[in-house]
Amino acid sequence: MKNGIHAGYRGELHWIVDAERVITLGGDARATVFSTPNMILLMERAAREALRPWLDDGEESVGVDVSIQHLAGAGLGAEVRGAAVVTAIDGRRVHFAVECWCGARLLGQGTHTRAVVSLQKLIDNLAAISAEPHQQNLHPGAAQLPHFQTLKVELSEQIATVSLNRPASLNAVNVRMTEELEQLVAFLAGHPQQIRIVLLTGAGDAFCAGDDVIELPSLDYETARQLSLRQAAVYLAFERLPQPVIALLNGDAFGAGCVAACAADLRIAAHNSRLAMPEICLGWPPGYGLAQLTALVGKSRALEMCLMGQPVAATTALEWGLVSEVTSAARLGERGLQIARRMLAMPAGALRETKRLIHLDEGTQPKVAHRADTEAYIRCLQQDDAQEGLRAFAEKRPPRFTQP
């Protein structure tokens, strides 16, 4: 570190609060504010900028300690300013007083310490960590495949063919299937060598009709909330599995079925299949999966699907990028096996790493968006229109919504 840096030296950094730097409180868009982690990051970055001119070649500074008070809020689009003033220098550690401002309003203040380190040493440490076996952040299951009632699993050629197996209910996802999907994900996570590819399809004439609406009235609201969060976690876990997941859409994929398809790595659809997010027709928004759907088809198409609730034909889904291929129903299983066998010919480690890196590149927002989705779903579920939607579904008639 170069000589000359002294107490009182100051650095500043200005940001515009964009959509990546906010949090929506209580699921209410009116309470969208500059988030505390991003405010801290701004102040840390201001300190980093203050140190930058004093670093020798091959050096970098890293944060080692921070203590912050969040005093006020700022909204989307606001200009915020981070300031860092050197208060003390202790060898290769530099201490700062940090503040965050929006105009004349103090948003936060505190202290921050940065250490000056060798960049090469930092690179060597990261390389050592990267060389360690990757943890899937799942809970690998027991050695034996569990016994399932709502799923059918066939293992052959290092391929697991999983069928959602409630054909009389069009494979609607109920509490039992949710539990068994959790067990299945744990089993697959624990057997990356024995099972290298997963094919996901539905028994009978449908892929999956969505969550079990018939079961829903029997659940209290807190149980429904927790069930929604668990289901979202299961589908998010698909992308963290070491195996590529290929959805074979043998029929309609509605609601949770559409989300399950979006959670797969590839989607092959039969000509007669349709995809839909029809929750709006029952009186509530989707409880999860909006971020994954939007990532595949874009905001405009996602809005069309979710605001209208109408099914999208397989050929249209292909045009939109929602599925990657359309084939005949008779050939669907064969085509899935062809793709799986082709993947089996690829190097196993490279296949797993490629899947991991592509999903990692999406960032964190799609992984947490379902929390706001679920809260909005539960709020709407308690309203009269949702209760009318449930009655109409049970009575097989169009709903008559009345709320303004």
Secondary structure, 3 states (H helix, E strand, C coil): CCCCCCCCCEEEEEEECCHHHEEEHHHCHHHEEECHHHHHHHHHHHHHHHHHHHCCCCEEEEEEEEEEEECCCCECCCEEEEEEEEEEEECCEEEEEEEEEECCEEEEEEEEEEEEEEHHHHHHHHHHHHHCCCCCCCCCCCCCCCCCCCEEEEEECCEEEEEECCHHHCCCECHHHHHHHHHHHHHHHCCCCCCCEEEEEECCCCCECCECCCCHHHCCHHHHHHHHHHHHHHHHHHHHCCCCEEEEECCCEECHHHHHHHHCCEEEEECCCEEECCHHHCCCCCCCCHHHHHHHHCHHHHHHHHHHCCCEEHHHHHHHCCCCEEECHHHHHHHHHHHHHHHHCCCHHHHHHHHHHHHHCCCCHHHHHHHHHHHHHHHHHCCHHHHHHHHHHHHCCCCCCCCC
